[in-house]
Amino acid sequence: MRSPWLHCRRCEADYPLGPMLFGCPACGDAGGGGLLEVRYDLEQLGAAARATLRAGGPSGRMWDYRAVLPVADPANEVSIGEGGTPLIELRDPPQPGAPIWLKQENCNPTSSFKDRLNSVVVSTARQWGFTRVVAYTTGNHGVSLAAYAAAAGMRCLILHVFPIRPLARQQLALYGAEVVRLTSEAVLPMIETLVQEHGFYPSWRGAADPGLVRLAQPYTPEGTKTIAFEVYRQLGGRTPDVMAHPTAGGDGLAGTWKGFRELQAAGVDARPPRMLACQAETAGSLARARARGQVLAERVELGESIASSILDSRTSDHAALAVQDSGGEAISVTDEEIRDAIRLLARQGLCIEPASCASVAGLLKARRSGMLDRELSAVCVLTGSGLRWPDTFGPTPDERPPVSSLEELRAQVRL
């Protein structure tokens, strides 16, 4: 069986697995921006690995799938219990139709799907001998990377332009991360310099716009693709018709699509679903592009939204191609539609951040508008918990005065 390798989808060049962090050298020399991805000899997987893809492994966690993850030595795996997140059905949806399931990525160790990708990123950093990691982020990604860096004994540097919420700043400090705010024009050259000259390993897919950035981390989709493996197992050996993802740059969506493709390539009877990119209306670059009949997104001017963690000026090509290749779609939702989804999920006992609720809001809107048939089953990925995001909640209720008798209690609540 051939070892995993890196492959460029643009020029079809292959390279040995390694820390190739600036995309395809051949495309770079030719002035292109080829993004590398990890490939596996899936037709030659052993019986045990194939059985794990079909039915899961002993721990029910992400690293059960190590045969199709890019870390050769289990001693390099950095895990704090990521993966194995619940899949539950949405009760009482506002529209009749096929079932809608909720993939609760908020149940990961730092409360977001970013734990999957950072577990793999930090593990590959250790595999290649790196001792320091860096990311450009203002929220879930940074907290997650800081946690995994702490578990690995690595130095973690978090760069940001927009303000980081107080709770996230506290968590970053708890994990020992160094946090530095930059001016917007300094971000991209700063990260490239840190990677090229100072030995930092990036936890950032990059290449959302090849004209602006050369950095292209190939290993981030490898963690998020395991969402697809788990959904297939949790649905009893089948796939949904639609996978709805909150989408900014689109790493989560692209990674999940890669997982479904790999299941099929490994001979597992798993028909890949249609991918639905769900975006904030004020940053819906892919939704706008597809409305114009374009496959790839163009850069847009950002507006404000409560879905701040999916505000990105351009959806990456790898996510746009995943939507196109799957026969999927992209849709944008308003803040009010997101708030409706927050309240809907709260009635089910779930506290989900506004950006993560975009998957539910987008799916319901796609069904209402006729973009998707209501009889198509769907999984909505809930990418993160609402507890780190104040916009999840309404105003804090006034505290009621204490009561000392049943009569006083009756005055405040119905008995």
Secondary structure, DSSP 8 states (H G I E B T S, - for coil): ----EEEETTT--EEESS---B--HHHHHTT----EEEE--GGG--HHHHHHHHH--SS-SGGGGGGGSS-S-GGG---SS-----EEE-SS-SS-SS-EEEEEGGGSTTSBTHHHHHHHHHHHHHHTT--EEEEE-SSHHHHHHHHHHHHHT-EEEEEESS---HHHHHHHHHTT-EEEE--GGGHHHHHHHHHHHH--EE---B-SSTTT---B-SSHHHHHTHHHHHHHHHTTS---SEEEEE-SS-HHHHHHHHHHHHHHHTT------EEEEEEEGGG-HHHHHHHTT-SS---------S-GGG--SS--HHHHHHHHHTT-EEEEE-HHHHHHHHHHHHTTT--B-TTTTHHHHHHHHHHHHTSS-TTS-EEEEE-BBSTT-GGGS-----------SHHHHHHHS--
